[in-house]
Amino acid sequence: MISMQNQTMKYGLLMLLVIGFLAALAWGLQNTNNEGTENANSEPEPLFWVAPMDPNYRRDEPGLSPMGMELIPVYAEDGDSDAMGAGTIAISPNLVNNLGVRTGVAKMGRLQNAISTVGYVTYDQGQLIHINPRVAGWVERLYVQASGDPVTRGEPLYEIYSPQLVNAQEDLLLALNSNNPQLIQAAEDRLRALQLDADFIDQLKTDRQVVQHLVFRAPQTGVVDNLAIREGAYVQPGTRLMSIGNLEQVWVEAEVFERQAALLEPGLPASMKLDYLPGRIWEGEVDYVYPLLDAGSRTLRARLRFDNADGSLKPNMFARVDIRARAIDETLLVPRESVIRTGTQNRVVLALGDGHFKSVEVRLGRSDRRFMEILEGVVPGDRVVTSAQFLLDSESSKTSDFLRMENPQSEILDHDQMDHDQMDHDQMDHDQMDHDQMDQDQMDHSQMDHSQMDHSQMDHSQMSGQE
């Protein structure tokens, strides 16, 4: 009997242990589930999913973008972007990295005022001579064959027969026979006016033989240009036979955009490169700035002068020109690629930190190849977006006021800087002041002017300890 009671007790204890173990296991599982549920509920829910390469592609659930890339979740930010200013947008770090967002700093500096443009080589117009006859006649012989032929001073150009020249020679011979000094001088002056040189006139006075065919010679060394006659051609006064240009110096006619016209002035140094002679640089200067702006191209012409002792520069050659303008004072600069031009407004995208961006309007000044001058809109130290700024601007510009973010601390009054002597205490609303919070022990009553106090208005019932 005792043995059966012991077995029953052992069995009862074993059942109690099993029930206790199961109860503890169930309680642990419940706590684990509750904790997991709480953790799951504490994780932020994505607002939407966007494509890594196109933030405008949005979906309400995860998936793939049109390019086959996994969509990126976008979560609500802890801080409201609107609190940072109208148009401020927030982007997750993953999306910023995938978009390849790069930034630069607005800083003070000097623009490199190099005006880069193109031009064409031409003759030095001051040394270009046009050959025109002063009599009518026929070209019997032509000593130059084509445009571009080189000639030297005194070299024959063409031979002409002209009845007018024959008559002028005969008049000189008649004057010599008459021995009349006035007639002789008049006849000689007429021959000189018809471009016959002094050597020919002296030879005529010596030989006293009329020459039927007269040779005209080159007045300067250079090359023939615009040759417009052939042997046997009939010419008359006003006919341009040819031109002779000197190539020891050449001009380069360059065109400069209207916005850079203010930088141009005579005497500025200039350099020139030509495609047909790579690696060689010619140094010259701005010789003249034309006063008229071309209405069609909105450009201003400038004339540059270059030495050409070896004759390598030919008229009508295409040249690339750099004009070095004078340095200007330091100004606020941003990278040129950061500026967004819409035609009616110029903007940059400010990087505010922690994935926040905002489009602001700027007023532009001058520019060079790398930087643009900012007259208004940003301050030194601002970070501006230089890559992917168009995507960010398309989102920010929808709600942006295009005003630069102001430092909130600048609006906090510095009481240490207040001038209490200028305060009008009569206008203060003492009813709104909490005098109970004032620390009377800290007041320096010895400095008070009691003669100015109105003691009749004081509440003596509130005073204590007055003897």
C-alpha positions as CSV (number, residue, x, y, z in Angstrom):
1,M,0.0,0.0,0.0
2,I,2.8,2.4,0.9
3,S,4.6,1.5,-2.3
4,M,1.6,2.5,-4.4
5,Q,1.2,5.8,-2.6
6,N,4.9,6.6,-3.3
7,Q,4.5,5.8,-6.9
8,T,1.4,8.0,-7.1
9,M,3.3,10.9,-5.5
10,K,6.1,10.5,-7.9
11,Y,3.8,10.5,-10.8
12,G,2.0,13.6,-9.5
13,L,5.3,15.5,-9.1
14,L,6.4,14.5,-12.6
15,M,3.1,15.8,-14.1
16,L,3.6,19.1,-12.2
17,L,7.1,19.5,-13.6
18,V,5.8,18.8,-17.2
19,I,2.9,21.3,-16.8
20,G,5.3,23.9,-15.4
21,F,7.8,23.4,-18.3
22,L,5.0,23.8,-20.9
23,A,3.7,26.9,-19.2
24,A,7.1,28.5,-19.2
25,L,7.7,27.6,-22.8
26,A,4.4,29.0,-23.9
27,W,5.1,32.3,-22.0
28,G,8.5,32.6,-23.6
29,L,7.1,32.1,-27.1
30,Q,4.4,34.6,-26.5
31,N,7.0,37.2,-25.3
32,T,9.1,36.4,-28.3
33,N,6.2,36.9,-30.7
34,N,5.2,40.2,-29.0
35,E,8.8,41.5,-29.1
36,G,9.1,40.6,-32.8
37,T,5.8,42.3,-33.5
38,E,6.9,45.4,-31.6
39,N,10.2,45.4,-33.5
40,A,8.4,44.9,-36.8
41,N,6.0,47.7,-35.9
42,S,8.9,50.0,-34.9
43,E,10.6,49.7,-38.3
44,P,9.6,52.6,-40.6
45,E,7.4,51.7,-43.5
46,P,8.6,52.9,-46.9
47,L,6.6,55.7,-48.5
48,F,7.2,54.3,-52.0
49,W,9.9,52.7,-54.2
50,V,11.8,54.5,-56.9
51,A,14.1,53.5,-59.7
52,P,17.8,54.1,-59.0
53,M,18.4,55.9,-62.3
54,D,15.0,57.6,-62.6
55,P,13.5,59.1,-59.4
56,N,10.3,59.9,-61.3
57,Y,9.6,56.2,-61.7
58,R,7.7,55.4,-58.5
59,R,5.8,52.3,-57.3
60,D,3.8,51.3,-54.2
61,E,5.6,48.0,-53.8
62,P,9.1,46.6,-54.4
63,G,10.0,45.3,-57.9
64,L,12.2,46.0,-60.9
65,S,12.7,49.3,-62.8
66,P,12.3,49.4,-66.6
67,M,16.1,49.0,-66.7
68,G,15.9,45.8,-64.7
69,M,17.3,47.2,-61.5
70,E,15.8,46.7,-58.1
71,L,13.6,49.6,-56.8
72,I,14.9,51.5,-53.8
73,P,12.6,52.2,-50.8
74,V,12.1,55.8,-49.8
75,Y,11.3,56.4,-46.1
76,A,9.8,59.4,-44.4
77,E,12.5,61.6,-42.9
78,D,12.6,62.1,-39.1
79,G,12.6,65.9,-39.7
80,D,10.1,67.5,-42.0
81,S,11.8,68.9,-45.2
82,D,9.3,71.8,-45.3
83,A,10.7,73.0,-42.0
84,M,14.0,73.6,-43.8
85,G,12.3,75.8,-46.5
86,A,9.9,75.6,-49.4
87,G,11.1,73.3,-52.1
88,T,13.6,71.4,-49.9
89,I,13.7,67.7,-50.9
90,A,15.3,64.8,-49.0
91,I,16.9,61.8,-50.8
92,S,18.2,58.6,-49.2
93,P,22.0,58.1,-49.3
94,N,21.6,55.1,-51.6
95,L,19.8,57.2,-54.2
96,V,22.3,60.0,-53.9
97,N,25.1,57.6,-54.6
98,N,23.3,55.9,-57.5
99,L,22.5,59.3,-59.1
100,G,26.2,60.2,-58.9
101,V,25.5,63.5,-57.1
102,R,28.7,65.6,-56.9
103,T,29.1,69.1,-55.3
104,G,31.4,72.1,-55.4
105,V,31.9,75.0,-53.1
106,A,31.1,78.6,-53.8
107,K,34.2,80.6,-53.1
108,M,36.0,83.9,-53.8
109,G,38.4,84.0,-56.7
110,R,39.5,85.7,-59.9
111,L,38.1,84.8,-63.3
112,Q,40.6,83.9,-66.0
113,N,39.7,86.6,-68.5
114,A,40.9,84.8,-71.6
115,I,38.7,85.5,-74.6
116,S,38.8,82.4,-76.8
117,T,37.5,82.9,-80.3
118,V,38.3,82.3,-84.0
119,G,39.3,84.6,-86.9
120,Y,40.7,84.7,-90.4
121,V,44.1,85.9,-91.6
122,T,44.0,88.9,-93.9
123,Y,46.5,91.3,-95.5
124,D,47.7,94.3,-93.5
125,Q,45.3,96.8,-95.2
126,G,47.8,99.6,-94.4
127,Q,50.3,97.9,-96.8
128,L,47.9,96.7,-99.5
129,I,48.2,98.6,-102.8
130,H,45.7,98.5,-105.7
131,I,47.1,99.0,-109.2
132,N,44.8,101.1,-111.4
133,P,45.7,102.8,-114.8
134,R,45.2,106.5,-115.2
135,V,44.9,106.3,-119.0
136,A,42.9,104.2,-121.4
137,G,44.8,101.7,-123.5
138,W,45.6,98.1,-124.3
139,V,47.7,95.7,-122.2
140,E,50.4,94.5,-124.7
141,R,52.3,92.3,-122.2
142,L,51.7,90.9,-118.7
143,Y,54.7,90.1,-116.6
144,V,52.8,88.4,-113.7
145,Q,50.8,85.2,-114.4
146,A,48.4,84.6,-111.5
147,S,47.3,85.8,-108.1
148,G,49.8,84.9,-105.4
149,D,52.9,85.5,-107.6
150,P,55.6,87.2,-105.5
151,V,57.0,90.5,-106.8
152,T,59.7,92.9,-105.7
153,R,59.8,96.6,-105.7
154,G,60.7,97.9,-109.3
155,E,59.9,94.7,-111.0
156,P,57.8,95.1,-114.2
157,L,54.1,94.3,-113.9
158,Y,52.5,95.0,-117.3
159,E,53.2,96.9,-120.6
160,I,50.5,99.1,-122.1
161,Y,49.9,101.1,-125.3
162,S,48.0,104.3,-124.7
163,P,47.5,107.2,-127.2
164,Q,47.2,109.5,-124.2
165,L,50.6,108.6,-123.0
166,V,52.1,109.0,-126.5
167,N,50.6,112.5,-126.7
168,A,52.0,113.5,-123.3
169,Q,55.5,112.5,-124.5
170,E,55.1,114.5,-127.6
171,D,54.0,117.6,-125.6
172,L,57.2,117.4,-123.6
173,L,59.3,117.2,-126.8
174,L,57.5,120.3,-128.3
175,A,58.1,122.2,-125.0
176,L,61.8,121.3,-125.1
177,N,62.1,122.5,-128.8
178,S,60.4,125.8,-127.8
179,N,62.8,126.3,-124.9
180,N,59.9,127.6,-122.8
181,P,60.6,126.7,-119.1
182,Q,57.0,127.0,-118.2
183,L,55.8,124.6,-121.0
184,I,58.6,122.2,-120.1
185,Q,57.6,122.1,-116.4
186,A,53.9,121.6,-117.3
187,A,54.7,118.7,-119.7
188,E,56.9,117.0,-117.0
189,D,54.2,117.4,-114.4
190,R,51.6,115.8,-116.7
191,L,53.8,112.8,-117.2
192,R,54.4,112.4,-113.5
193,A,50.6,112.6,-112.9
194,L,50.2,109.7,-115.4
195,Q,52.5,107.6,-113.2
196,L,55.7,107.8,-115.3
197,D,58.7,107.8,-113.0
198,A,61.5,110.4,-113.0
199,D,64.1,108.0,-114.7
200,F,61.9,107.6,-117.7
201,I,61.3,111.4,-118.0
202,D,65.0,112.1,-117.8
203,Q,65.7,109.4,-120.5
204,L,63.0,110.9,-122.7
205,K,64.6,114.4,-122.4
206,T,67.9,112.9,-123.3
207,D,66.9,110.6,-126.2
208,R,64.0,112.8,-127.4
209,Q,62.3,109.6,-128.8
210,V,58.6,108.8,-128.1
211,V,58.1,105.3,-126.6
212,Q,54.9,103.6,-127.9
213,H,54.7,100.8,-125.3
214,L,55.3,101.8,-121.7
215,V,56.2,99.5,-118.8
216,F,54.7,100.0,-115.3
217,R,56.5,98.5,-112.3
218,A,55.7,97.3,-108.8
219,P,55.6,100.1,-106.2
220,Q,56.4,97.6,-103.4
221,T,57.5,94.1,-102.6
222,G,54.7,91.6,-101.9
223,V,52.4,89.2,-103.6
224,V,49.9,89.7,-106.3
225,D,46.3,89.5,-105.4
226,N,43.1,89.8,-107.4
227,L,44.7,89.8,-110.8
228,A,41.9,90.9,-113.1
229,I,43.5,91.4,-116.6
230,R,45.1,89.4,-119.3
231,E,47.3,90.3,-122.3
232,G,45.3,92.2,-124.9
233,A,42.8,93.5,-122.4
234,Y,41.5,97.1,-122.9
235,V,41.7,99.1,-119.7
236,Q,40.6,102.6,-118.7
237,P,40.9,104.8,-115.7
238,G,39.1,103.1,-112.7
239,T,39.9,99.6,-113.8
240,R,41.5,97.6,-111.0
241,L,44.2,95.6,-112.6
242,M,45.6,93.9,-109.5
243,S,46.6,94.4,-105.9
244,I,49.9,93.9,-104.2
245,G,49.9,92.9,-100.5
246,N,52.8,92.8,-98.1
247,L,52.9,89.7,-95.8
248,E,55.7,90.8,-93.5
249,Q,52.9,91.5,-91.0
250,V,49.3,90.2,-91.2
251,W,46.0,91.1,-89.6
252,V,43.6,88.6,-88.0
253,E,40.0,89.6,-88.0
254,A,38.4,88.0,-84.9
255,E,34.9,88.1,-83.6
256,V,34.1,88.4,-79.9
257,F,30.7,87.7,-78.3
258,E,28.8,90.7,-77.0
259,R,29.0,89.7,-73.4
260,Q,32.8,89.8,-73.6
261,A,33.0,93.1,-75.5
262,A,33.7,95.1,-72.4
263,L,37.0,93.2,-71.8
264,L,38.4,94.2,-75.2
265,E,40.8,97.1,-75.6
266,P,43.8,97.9,-77.9
267,G,47.2,96.7,-76.8
268,L,46.0,93.4,-75.1
269,P,48.4,90.5,-75.7
270,A,47.0,87.7,-77.9
271,S,48.2,84.3,-79.1
272,M,47.1,82.3,-82.2
273,K,47.2,78.7,-83.3
274,L,46.5,77.2,-86.7
275,D,45.3,73.7,-87.5
276,Y,47.8,73.2,-90.4
277,L,50.8,74.0,-88.1
278,P,50.0,72.1,-84.8
279,G,52.2,72.9,-81.9
280,R,53.2,76.4,-83.1
281,I,52.0,79.5,-81.4
282,W,52.1,83.1,-82.7
283,E,52.2,86.0,-80.3
284,G,50.7,89.3,-81.2
285,E,48.4,92.0,-79.8
286,V,45.0,93.6,-80.3
287,D,45.5,96.5,-82.8
288,Y,42.0,97.9,-83.0
289,V,38.5,97.2,-81.8
290,Y,35.8,98.1,-84.3
291,P,33.0,100.4,-83.0
292,L,30.1,98.6,-84.7
293,L,28.4,95.4,-83.4
294,D,27.2,92.9,-85.9
295,A,23.4,92.9,-85.6
296,G,23.0,89.3,-86.9
297,S,25.7,87.4,-85.0
298,R,25.8,89.8,-81.9
299,T,29.6,89.9,-82.1
300,L,32.2,92.6,-82.1
301,R,35.1,92.5,-84.4
302,A,38.7,93.0,-83.2
303,R,41.8,93.4,-85.4
304,L,44.9,91.6,-84.2
305,R,48.4,92.1,-85.6
306,F,51.0,89.3,-86.0
307,D,54.5,89.3,-87.4
308,N,55.0,87.0,-90.4
309,A,58.7,87.2,-91.3
310,D,58.8,83.7,-92.7
311,G,55.6,84.0,-94.7
312,S,53.9,81.0,-93.1
313,L,50.7,82.9,-92.5
314,K,48.5,83.1,-95.6
315,P,45.5,85.3,-96.2
316,N,42.1,83.6,-95.4
317,M,43.6,81.0,-93.1
318,F,41.4,79.9,-90.2
319,A,42.9,80.7,-86.8
320,R,42.1,80.0,-83.1
321,V,42.8,83.1,-81.0
322,D,43.2,83.6,-77.2
323,I,43.1,87.2,-76.0
324,R,44.4,87.8,-72.5
325,A,42.3,90.5,-70.8
326,R,43.3,92.4,-67.8
327,A,42.8,90.8,-64.3
328,I,39.8,91.9,-62.2
329,D,39.1,91.9,-58.5
330,E,38.1,88.8,-56.6
331,T,34.4,87.8,-56.9
332,L,32.1,85.0,-55.8
333,L,32.5,82.0,-58.2
334,V,30.7,78.7,-58.6
335,P,31.6,75.8,-61.1
336,R,30.2,76.6,-64.5
337,E,28.4,73.2,-64.8
338,S,26.4,73.9,-61.6
339,V,24.3,76.7,-63.2
340,I,20.9,75.7,-64.6
341,R,19.6,78.2,-67.3
342,T,16.0,78.0,-68.2
343,G,15.8,81.1,-70.4
344,T,13.8,83.1,-67.9
345,Q,15.6,82.2,-64.7
346,N,19.1,81.0,-63.6
347,R,19.3,78.5,-60.7
348,V,21.6,76.4,-58.7
349,V,20.8,73.4,-56.4
350,L,22.1,73.9,-52.9
351,A,23.3,70.8,-51.0
352,L,22.0,71.4,-47.4
353,G,23.5,68.3,-45.9
354,D,22.0,65.0,-44.7
355,G,20.5,64.3,-48.2
356,H,18.6,67.6,-48.4
357,F,18.6,69.8,-51.5
358,K,17.0,73.0,-52.6
359,S,16.8,75.0,-55.9
360,V,17.6,78.7,-55.5
361,E,17.6,81.5,-58.0
362,V,20.9,83.3,-58.7
363,R,22.0,86.4,-60.6
364,L,24.9,85.8,-62.9
365,G,27.9,88.0,-63.9
366,R,30.9,87.2,-66.0
367,S,32.3,83.8,-66.8
368,D,35.3,81.9,-68.1
369,R,35.8,78.3,-69.1
370,R,35.5,76.9,-65.6
371,F,33.6,79.3,-63.3
372,M,30.7,81.7,-63.3
373,E,30.4,84.9,-61.2
374,I,27.4,85.0,-58.9
375,L,26.1,88.4,-58.0
376,E,23.3,87.3,-55.8
377,G,21.7,84.1,-54.6
378,V,24.5,82.2,-52.8
379,V,27.3,83.1,-50.3
380,P,30.8,81.9,-49.9
381,G,30.9,78.4,-48.4
382,D,27.6,77.2,-49.9
383,R,27.8,73.8,-51.5
384,V,26.2,73.6,-55.0
385,V,25.4,70.4,-56.9
386,T,27.6,70.0,-60.1
387,S,26.3,66.6,-61.2
388,A,22.7,65.3,-61.5
389,Q,21.5,68.8,-60.6
390,F,18.8,68.7,-63.3
391,L,17.1,65.7,-61.7
392,L,17.2,67.4,-58.3
393,D,16.0,70.7,-59.7
394,S,13.0,69.1,-61.5
395,E,11.7,67.9,-58.1
396,S,12.6,70.9,-56.0
397,S,11.4,73.6,-58.4
398,K,7.8,72.3,-58.1
399,T,7.4,73.8,-54.6
400,S,10.5,76.0,-54.2
401,D,10.3,79.7,-53.5
402,F,13.8,79.9,-55.0
403,L,15.1,81.9,-52.1
404,R,18.3,81.0,-50.4
405,M,18.1,79.3,-47.0
406,E,18.8,81.8,-44.2
407,N,20.6,80.8,-41.0
408,P,18.0,80.6,-38.3
409,Q,20.5,81.6,-35.7
410,S,20.8,85.0,-37.5
411,E,17.3,85.8,-36.3
412,I,18.1,85.2,-32.6
413,L,18.5,88.5,-30.8
414,D,21.8,88.9,-28.9
415,H,20.8,90.6,-25.7
416,D,24.4,91.4,-24.9
417,Q,24.4,93.6,-28.0
418,M,21.2,95.5,-27.0
419,D,21.6,99.2,-26.2
420,H,19.4,99.5,-23.1
421,D,20.0,103.3,-23.1
422,Q,17.9,103.5,-26.3
423,M,15.0,101.6,-24.9
424,D,11.7,103.4,-24.1
425,H,10.7,101.9,-20.8
426,D,7.5,104.0,-20.8
427,Q,6.2,102.0,-23.7
428,M,6.8,98.6,-22.0
429,D,3.8,96.6,-21.0
430,H,4.6,95.8,-17.4
431,D,1.3,93.9,-17.0
432,Q,2.7,91.2,-19.2
433,M,5.9,90.9,-17.2
434,D,6.2,88.2,-14.6
435,H,7.7,90.2,-11.8
436,D,7.2,87.2,-9.4
437,Q,10.0,85.5,-11.3
438,M,12.5,88.3,-10.8
439,D,15.4,87.7,-8.5
440,Q,15.1,90.6,-6.1
441,D,18.4,89.7,-4.5
442,Q,20.3,90.3,-7.7
443,M,18.9,93.8,-8.1
444,D,21.2,96.7,-7.3
445,H,18.9,99.1,-5.5
446,S,21.7,101.4,-4.7
447,Q,21.8,102.4,-8.4
448,M,18.0,103.3,-8.5
449,D,17.0,106.9,-8.7
450,H,14.3,107.1,-6.0
451,S,13.6,110.7,-6.7
452,Q,12.0,109.6,-10.0
453,M,9.8,107.0,-8.4
454,D,6.0,107.6,-7.9
455,H,5.6,106.3,-4.3
456,S,1.9,107.2,-4.3
457,Q,1.4,104.2,-6.6
458,M,3.2,101.7,-4.5
459,D,1.3,99.0,-2.7
460,H,2.7,99.4,0.8
461,S,0.5,96.5,2.1
462,Q,2.7,94.1,0.2
463,M,5.9,95.5,1.8
464,S,7.2,93.6,4.9
465,G,9.9,94.3,7.3
466,Q,9.6,98.1,6.9
467,E,10.2,99.9,10.1
